[in-house]
Amino acid sequence: METSESAKSGRLKSINIDGTKYKTHYTTKFSQRTKWEKPDVKKVFSFIPGTIIKVKISAGKKVKNGQLALIFEAMKMRNRVYVPKAGIVKKVNVKEGELVPKGKLIFEME
């Protein structure tokens, strides 16, 4: 049971998990965290920093699910990036030889 002092200070917050309400303490770090967002399957981001070796797709081209989109080198390993769903490539934001940081938008699908 919480003391009335902590309840009065506003440190207790209510959360709802599967229809059940709970009262809990939130830390400042938790309340300022980056909120989770559902990934957009139409956008592909780099998952680690690296150098683009070969781009196999181009804007306006029709691609199949699982088709090889590009190859990039990171930590002396060549990584393959595949198309997540069938469709048309809207835009390719990288070119061969380019250094990409983690989280950069590599290409978009329509």
Chimera marker file (.cmm) of the C-alpha trace (Angstrom):
<marker_set name="trace">
<marker id="1" x="0.000" y="0.000" z="0.000" r="1" g="1" b="0" radius="0.5"/>
<marker id="2" x="1.386" y="3.399" z="-0.992" r="1" g="1" b="0" radius="0.5"/>
<marker id="3" x="1.601" y="6.285" z="1.389" r="1" g="1" b="0" radius="0.5"/>
<marker id="4" x="-0.617" y="9.271" z="0.794" r="1" g="1" b="0" radius="0.5"/>
<marker id="5" x="2.499" y="11.479" z="0.344" r="1" g="1" b="0" radius="0.5"/>
<marker id="6" x="3.602" y="9.733" z="-2.857" r="1" g="1" b="0" radius="0.5"/>
<marker id="7" x="0.048" y="9.734" z="-4.187" r="1" g="1" b="0" radius="0.5"/>
<marker id="8" x="-0.298" y="13.468" z="-3.471" r="1" g="1" b="0" radius="0.5"/>
<marker id="9" x="2.998" y="14.307" z="-5.170" r="1" g="1" b="0" radius="0.5"/>
<marker id="10" x="1.683" y="12.863" z="-8.437" r="1" g="1" b="0" radius="0.5"/>
<marker id="11" x="4.344" y="10.196" z="-8.722" r="1" g="1" b="0" radius="0.5"/>
<marker id="12" x="1.819" y="7.401" z="-9.171" r="1" g="1" b="0" radius="0.5"/>
<marker id="13" x="0.510" y="6.919" z="-12.680" r="1" g="1" b="0" radius="0.5"/>
<marker id="14" x="-2.230" y="4.642" z="-13.947" r="1" g="1" b="0" radius="0.5"/>
<marker id="15" x="-1.584" y="2.248" z="-16.796" r="1" g="1" b="0" radius="0.5"/>
<marker id="16" x="-4.004" y="-0.054" z="-18.567" r="1" g="1" b="0" radius="0.5"/>
<marker id="17" x="-2.783" y="-3.511" z="-19.570" r="1" g="1" b="0" radius="0.5"/>
<marker id="18" x="-5.290" y="-5.803" z="-21.263" r="1" g="1" b="0" radius="0.5"/>
<marker id="19" x="-8.212" y="-4.026" z="-19.619" r="1" g="1" b="0" radius="0.5"/>
<marker id="20" x="-6.779" y="-4.070" z="-16.091" r="1" g="1" b="0" radius="0.5"/>
<marker id="21" x="-5.719" y="-0.771" z="-14.507" r="1" g="1" b="0" radius="0.5"/>
<marker id="22" x="-2.552" y="-0.624" z="-12.420" r="1" g="1" b="0" radius="0.5"/>
<marker id="23" x="-0.994" y="2.209" z="-10.429" r="1" g="1" b="0" radius="0.5"/>
<marker id="24" x="2.776" y="2.403" z="-10.625" r="1" g="1" b="0" radius="0.5"/>
<marker id="25" x="5.726" y="4.774" z="-10.270" r="1" g="1" b="0" radius="0.5"/>
<marker id="26" x="7.214" y="6.183" z="-13.489" r="1" g="1" b="0" radius="0.5"/>
<marker id="27" x="10.830" y="7.273" z="-13.508" r="1" g="1" b="0" radius="0.5"/>
<marker id="28" x="11.827" y="10.395" z="-15.415" r="1" g="1" b="0" radius="0.5"/>
<marker id="29" x="13.908" y="8.249" z="-17.761" r="1" g="1" b="0" radius="0.5"/>
<marker id="30" x="10.877" y="6.081" z="-18.558" r="1" g="1" b="0" radius="0.5"/>
<marker id="31" x="8.553" y="9.010" z="-19.205" r="1" g="1" b="0" radius="0.5"/>
<marker id="32" x="11.097" y="10.629" z="-21.592" r="1" g="1" b="0" radius="0.5"/>
<marker id="33" x="11.836" y="7.448" z="-23.588" r="1" g="1" b="0" radius="0.5"/>
<marker id="34" x="11.355" y="7.253" z="-27.338" r="1" g="1" b="0" radius="0.5"/>
<marker id="35" x="7.888" y="5.878" z="-27.955" r="1" g="1" b="0" radius="0.5"/>
<marker id="36" x="7.601" y="2.665" z="-29.969" r="1" g="1" b="0" radius="0.5"/>
<marker id="37" x="5.989" y="2.990" z="-33.378" r="1" g="1" b="0" radius="0.5"/>
<marker id="38" x="4.759" y="0.193" z="-35.598" r="1" g="1" b="0" radius="0.5"/>
<marker id="39" x="7.292" y="-0.284" z="-38.426" r="1" g="1" b="0" radius="0.5"/>
<marker id="40" x="6.184" y="0.822" z="-41.888" r="1" g="1" b="0" radius="0.5"/>
<marker id="41" x="6.759" y="-2.073" z="-44.342" r="1" g="1" b="0" radius="0.5"/>
<marker id="42" x="6.912" y="0.436" z="-47.194" r="1" g="1" b="0" radius="0.5"/>
<marker id="43" x="10.136" y="1.949" z="-45.836" r="1" g="1" b="0" radius="0.5"/>
<marker id="44" x="13.437" y="0.092" z="-45.415" r="1" g="1" b="0" radius="0.5"/>
<marker id="45" x="16.094" y="1.509" z="-43.074" r="1" g="1" b="0" radius="0.5"/>
<marker id="46" x="19.713" y="0.471" z="-42.566" r="1" g="1" b="0" radius="0.5"/>
<marker id="47" x="20.010" y="-1.728" z="-39.502" r="1" g="1" b="0" radius="0.5"/>
<marker id="48" x="23.773" y="-1.140" z="-39.052" r="1" g="1" b="0" radius="0.5"/>
<marker id="49" x="26.193" y="1.441" z="-40.484" r="1" g="1" b="0" radius="0.5"/>
<marker id="50" x="28.085" y="0.411" z="-43.604" r="1" g="1" b="0" radius="0.5"/>
<marker id="51" x="29.068" y="1.087" z="-47.216" r="1" g="1" b="0" radius="0.5"/>
<marker id="52" x="26.730" y="0.400" z="-50.133" r="1" g="1" b="0" radius="0.5"/>
<marker id="53" x="28.451" y="-2.068" z="-52.486" r="1" g="1" b="0" radius="0.5"/>
<marker id="54" x="25.760" y="-2.824" z="-55.093" r="1" g="1" b="0" radius="0.5"/>
<marker id="55" x="22.239" y="-1.460" z="-55.678" r="1" g="1" b="0" radius="0.5"/>
<marker id="56" x="20.025" y="-3.955" z="-57.538" r="1" g="1" b="0" radius="0.5"/>
<marker id="57" x="16.765" y="-1.945" z="-57.651" r="1" g="1" b="0" radius="0.5"/>
<marker id="58" x="15.745" y="1.406" z="-59.078" r="1" g="1" b="0" radius="0.5"/>
<marker id="59" x="12.811" y="3.791" z="-58.714" r="1" g="1" b="0" radius="0.5"/>
<marker id="60" x="9.725" y="2.884" z="-60.696" r="1" g="1" b="0" radius="0.5"/>
<marker id="61" x="10.656" y="-0.787" z="-61.112" r="1" g="1" b="0" radius="0.5"/>
<marker id="62" x="8.331" y="-3.623" z="-60.114" r="1" g="1" b="0" radius="0.5"/>
<marker id="63" x="9.880" y="-5.994" z="-57.535" r="1" g="1" b="0" radius="0.5"/>
<marker id="64" x="8.886" y="-9.294" z="-55.926" r="1" g="1" b="0" radius="0.5"/>
<marker id="65" x="8.789" y="-10.192" z="-52.245" r="1" g="1" b="0" radius="0.5"/>
<marker id="66" x="12.239" y="-11.431" z="-51.157" r="1" g="1" b="0" radius="0.5"/>
<marker id="67" x="14.074" y="-10.050" z="-54.189" r="1" g="1" b="0" radius="0.5"/>
<marker id="68" x="17.639" y="-8.834" z="-53.550" r="1" g="1" b="0" radius="0.5"/>
<marker id="69" x="17.551" y="-5.045" z="-53.214" r="1" g="1" b="0" radius="0.5"/>
<marker id="70" x="21.154" y="-4.176" z="-52.351" r="1" g="1" b="0" radius="0.5"/>
<marker id="71" x="24.398" y="-5.373" z="-50.829" r="1" g="1" b="0" radius="0.5"/>
<marker id="72" x="26.326" y="-3.371" z="-48.270" r="1" g="1" b="0" radius="0.5"/>
<marker id="73" x="29.486" y="-3.981" z="-46.341" r="1" g="1" b="0" radius="0.5"/>
<marker id="74" x="29.670" y="-3.552" z="-42.596" r="1" g="1" b="0" radius="0.5"/>
<marker id="75" x="32.353" y="-4.820" z="-40.215" r="1" g="1" b="0" radius="0.5"/>
<marker id="76" x="34.129" y="-6.588" z="-43.124" r="1" g="1" b="0" radius="0.5"/>
<marker id="77" x="31.004" y="-8.598" z="-43.936" r="1" g="1" b="0" radius="0.5"/>
<marker id="78" x="28.721" y="-8.259" z="-46.941" r="1" g="1" b="0" radius="0.5"/>
<marker id="79" x="25.081" y="-7.993" z="-45.936" r="1" g="1" b="0" radius="0.5"/>
<marker id="80" x="22.165" y="-8.524" z="-48.289" r="1" g="1" b="0" radius="0.5"/>
<marker id="81" x="18.997" y="-6.469" z="-48.004" r="1" g="1" b="0" radius="0.5"/>
<marker id="82" x="15.857" y="-7.961" z="-49.520" r="1" g="1" b="0" radius="0.5"/>
<marker id="83" x="12.579" y="-6.365" z="-50.605" r="1" g="1" b="0" radius="0.5"/>
<marker id="84" x="10.031" y="-6.836" z="-47.760" r="1" g="1" b="0" radius="0.5"/>
<marker id="85" x="6.925" y="-7.004" z="-49.987" r="1" g="1" b="0" radius="0.5"/>
<marker id="86" x="5.987" y="-7.104" z="-53.654" r="1" g="1" b="0" radius="0.5"/>
<marker id="87" x="5.279" y="-3.772" z="-55.307" r="1" g="1" b="0" radius="0.5"/>
<marker id="88" x="6.856" y="-0.842" z="-57.079" r="1" g="1" b="0" radius="0.5"/>
<marker id="89" x="9.942" y="0.952" z="-55.792" r="1" g="1" b="0" radius="0.5"/>
<marker id="90" x="9.024" y="4.573" z="-55.087" r="1" g="1" b="0" radius="0.5"/>
<marker id="91" x="12.483" y="5.974" z="-54.326" r="1" g="1" b="0" radius="0.5"/>
<marker id="92" x="16.041" y="4.722" z="-53.710" r="1" g="1" b="0" radius="0.5"/>
<marker id="93" x="17.910" y="7.029" z="-51.325" r="1" g="1" b="0" radius="0.5"/>
<marker id="94" x="21.424" y="5.530" z="-51.630" r="1" g="1" b="0" radius="0.5"/>
<marker id="95" x="23.993" y="4.971" z="-54.344" r="1" g="1" b="0" radius="0.5"/>
<marker id="96" x="26.945" y="2.624" z="-54.707" r="1" g="1" b="0" radius="0.5"/>
<marker id="97" x="29.971" y="3.599" z="-52.626" r="1" g="1" b="0" radius="0.5"/>
<marker id="98" x="27.935" y="5.691" z="-50.178" r="1" g="1" b="0" radius="0.5"/>
<marker id="99" x="28.520" y="5.399" z="-46.418" r="1" g="1" b="0" radius="0.5"/>
<marker id="100" x="25.213" y="5.022" z="-44.569" r="1" g="1" b="0" radius="0.5"/>
<marker id="101" x="24.630" y="5.433" z="-40.835" r="1" g="1" b="0" radius="0.5"/>
<marker id="102" x="22.354" y="3.177" z="-38.806" r="1" g="1" b="0" radius="0.5"/>
<marker id="103" x="18.696" y="4.122" z="-39.265" r="1" g="1" b="0" radius="0.5"/>
<marker id="104" x="19.022" y="5.851" z="-42.663" r="1" g="1" b="0" radius="0.5"/>
<marker id="105" x="16.092" y="5.404" z="-45.053" r="1" g="1" b="0" radius="0.5"/>
<marker id="106" x="17.490" y="3.220" z="-47.842" r="1" g="1" b="0" radius="0.5"/>
<marker id="107" x="14.459" y="2.876" z="-50.112" r="1" g="1" b="0" radius="0.5"/>
<marker id="108" x="10.684" y="3.272" z="-50.153" r="1" g="1" b="0" radius="0.5"/>
<marker id="109" x="7.930" y="1.211" z="-51.740" r="1" g="1" b="0" radius="0.5"/>
<marker id="110" x="4.607" y="2.489" z="-53.119" r="1" g="1" b="0" radius="0.5"/>
<link id1="1" id2="2" r="1" g="1" b="0" radius="0.2"/>
<link id1="2" id2="3" r="1" g="1" b="0" radius="0.2"/>
<link id1="3" id2="4" r="1" g="1" b="0" radius="0.2"/>
<link id1="4" id2="5" r="1" g="1" b="0" radius="0.2"/>
<link id1="5" id2="6" r="1" g="1" b="0" radius="0.2"/>
<link id1="6" id2="7" r="1" g="1" b="0" radius="0.2"/>
<link id1="7" id2="8" r="1" g="1" b="0" radius="0.2"/>
<link id1="8" id2="9" r="1" g="1" b="0" radius="0.2"/>
<link id1="9" id2="10" r="1" g="1" b="0" radius="0.2"/>
<link id1="10" id2="11" r="1" g="1" b="0" radius="0.2"/>
<link id1="11" id2="12" r="1" g="1" b="0" radius="0.2"/>
<link id1="12" id2="13" r="1" g="1" b="0" radius="0.2"/>
<link id1="13" id2="14" r="1" g="1" b="0" radius="0.2"/>
<link id1="14" id2="15" r="1" g="1" b="0" radius="0.2"/>
<link id1="15" id2="16" r="1" g="1" b="0" radius="0.2"/>
<link id1="16" id2="17" r="1" g="1" b="0" radius="0.2"/>
<link id1="17" id2="18" r="1" g="1" b="0" radius="0.2"/>
<link id1="18" id2="19" r="1" g="1" b="0" radius="0.2"/>
<link id1="19" id2="20" r="1" g="1" b="0" radius="0.2"/>
<link id1="20" id2="21" r="1" g="1" b="0" radius="0.2"/>
<link id1="21" id2="22" r="1" g="1" b="0" radius="0.2"/>
<link id1="22" id2="23" r="1" g="1" b="0" radius="0.2"/>
<link id1="23" id2="24" r="1" g="1" b="0" radius="0.2"/>
<link id1="24" id2="25" r="1" g="1" b="0" radius="0.2"/>
<link id1="25" id2="26" r="1" g="1" b="0" radius="0.2"/>
<link id1="26" id2="27" r="1" g="1" b="0" radius="0.2"/>
<link id1="27" id2="28" r="1" g="1" b="0" radius="0.2"/>
<link id1="28" id2="29" r="1" g="1" b="0" radius="0.2"/>
<link id1="29" id2="30" r="1" g="1" b="0" radius="0.2"/>
<link id1="30" id2="31" r="1" g="1" b="0" radius="0.2"/>
<link id1="31" id2="32" r="1" g="1" b="0" radius="0.2"/>
<link id1="32" id2="33" r="1" g="1" b="0" radius="0.2"/>
<link id1="33" id2="34" r="1" g="1" b="0" radius="0.2"/>
<link id1="34" id2="35" r="1" g="1" b="0" radius="0.2"/>
<link id1="35" id2="36" r="1" g="1" b="0" radius="0.2"/>
<link id1="36" id2="37" r="1" g="1" b="0" radius="0.2"/>
<link id1="37" id2="38" r="1" g="1" b="0" radius="0.2"/>
<link id1="38" id2="39" r="1" g="1" b="0" radius="0.2"/>
<link id1="39" id2="40" r="1" g="1" b="0" radius="0.2"/>
<link id1="40" id2="41" r="1" g="1" b="0" radius="0.2"/>
<link id1="41" id2="42" r="1" g="1" b="0" radius="0.2"/>
<link id1="42" id2="43" r="1" g="1" b="0" radius="0.2"/>
<link id1="43" id2="44" r="1" g="1" b="0" radius="0.2"/>
<link id1="44" id2="45" r="1" g="1" b="0" radius="0.2"/>
<link id1="45" id2="46" r="1" g="1" b="0" radius="0.2"/>
<link id1="46" id2="47" r="1" g="1" b="0" radius="0.2"/>
<link id1="47" id2="48" r="1" g="1" b="0" radius="0.2"/>
<link id1="48" id2="49" r="1" g="1" b="0" radius="0.2"/>
<link id1="49" id2="50" r="1" g="1" b="0" radius="0.2"/>
<link id1="50" id2="51" r="1" g="1" b="0" radius="0.2"/>
<link id1="51" id2="52" r="1" g="1" b="0" radius="0.2"/>
<link id1="52" id2="53" r="1" g="1" b="0" radius="0.2"/>
<link id1="53" id2="54" r="1" g="1" b="0" radius="0.2"/>
<link id1="54" id2="55" r="1" g="1" b="0" radius="0.2"/>
<link id1="55" id2="56" r="1" g="1" b="0" radius="0.2"/>
<link id1="56" id2="57" r="1" g="1" b="0" radius="0.2"/>
<link id1="57" id2="58" r="1" g="1" b="0" radius="0.2"/>
<link id1="58" id2="59" r="1" g="1" b="0" radius="0.2"/>
<link id1="59" id2="60" r="1" g="1" b="0" radius="0.2"/>
<link id1="60" id2="61" r="1" g="1" b="0" radius="0.2"/>
<link id1="61" id2="62" r="1" g="1" b="0" radius="0.2"/>
<link id1="62" id2="63" r="1" g="1" b="0" radius="0.2"/>
<link id1="63" id2="64" r="1" g="1" b="0" radius="0.2"/>
<link id1="64" id2="65" r="1" g="1" b="0" radius="0.2"/>
<link id1="65" id2="66" r="1" g="1" b="0" radius="0.2"/>
<link id1="66" id2="67" r="1" g="1" b="0" radius="0.2"/>
<link id1="67" id2="68" r="1" g="1" b="0" radius="0.2"/>
<link id1="68" id2="69" r="1" g="1" b="0" radius="0.2"/>
<link id1="69" id2="70" r="1" g="1" b="0" radius="0.2"/>
<link id1="70" id2="71" r="1" g="1" b="0" radius="0.2"/>
<link id1="71" id2="72" r="1" g="1" b="0" radius="0.2"/>
<link id1="72" id2="73" r="1" g="1" b="0" radius="0.2"/>
<link id1="73" id2="74" r="1" g="1" b="0" radius="0.2"/>
<link id1="74" id2="75" r="1" g="1" b="0" radius="0.2"/>
<link id1="75" id2="76" r="1" g="1" b="0" radius="0.2"/>
<link id1="76" id2="77" r="1" g="1" b="0" radius="0.2"/>
<link id1="77" id2="78" r="1" g="1" b="0" radius="0.2"/>
<link id1="78" id2="79" r="1" g="1" b="0" radius="0.2"/>
<link id1="79" id2="80" r="1" g="1" b="0" radius="0.2"/>
<link id1="80" id2="81" r="1" g="1" b="0" radius="0.2"/>
<link id1="81" id2="82" r="1" g="1" b="0" radius="0.2"/>
<link id1="82" id2="83" r="1" g="1" b="0" radius="0.2"/>
<link id1="83" id2="84" r="1" g="1" b="0" radius="0.2"/>
<link id1="84" id2="85" r="1" g="1" b="0" radius="0.2"/>
<link id1="85" id2="86" r="1" g="1" b="0" radius="0.2"/>
<link id1="86" id2="87" r="1" g="1" b="0" radius="0.2"/>
<link id1="87" id2="88" r="1" g="1" b="0" radius="0.2"/>
<link id1="88" id2="89" r="1" g="1" b="0" radius="0.2"/>
<link id1="89" id2="90" r="1" g="1" b="0" radius="0.2"/>
<link id1="90" id2="91" r="1" g="1" b="0" radius="0.2"/>
<link id1="91" id2="92" r="1" g="1" b="0" radius="0.2"/>
<link id1="92" id2="93" r="1" g="1" b="0" radius="0.2"/>
<link id1="93" id2="94" r="1" g="1" b="0" radius="0.2"/>
<link id1="94" id2="95" r="1" g="1" b="0" radius="0.2"/>
<link id1="95" id2="96" r="1" g="1" b="0" radius="0.2"/>
<link id1="96" id2="97" r="1" g="1" b="0" radius="0.2"/>
<link id1="97" id2="98" r="1" g="1" b="0" radius="0.2"/>
<link id1="98" id2="99" r="1" g="1" b="0" radius="0.2"/>
<link id1="99" id2="100" r="1" g="1" b="0" radius="0.2"/>
<link id1="100" id2="101" r="1" g="1" b="0" radius="0.2"/>
<link id1="101" id2="102" r="1" g="1" b="0" radius="0.2"/>
<link id1="102" id2="103" r="1" g="1" b="0" radius="0.2"/>
<link id1="103" id2="104" r="1" g="1" b="0" radius="0.2"/>
<link id1="104" id2="105" r="1" g="1" b="0" radius="0.2"/>
<link id1="105" id2="106" r="1" g="1" b="0" radius="0.2"/>
<link id1="106" id2="107" r="1" g="1" b="0" radius="0.2"/>
<link id1="107" id2="108" r="1" g="1" b="0" radius="0.2"/>
<link id1="108" id2="109" r="1" g="1" b="0" radius="0.2"/>
<link id1="109" id2="110" r="1" g="1" b="0" radius="0.2"/>
</marker_set>
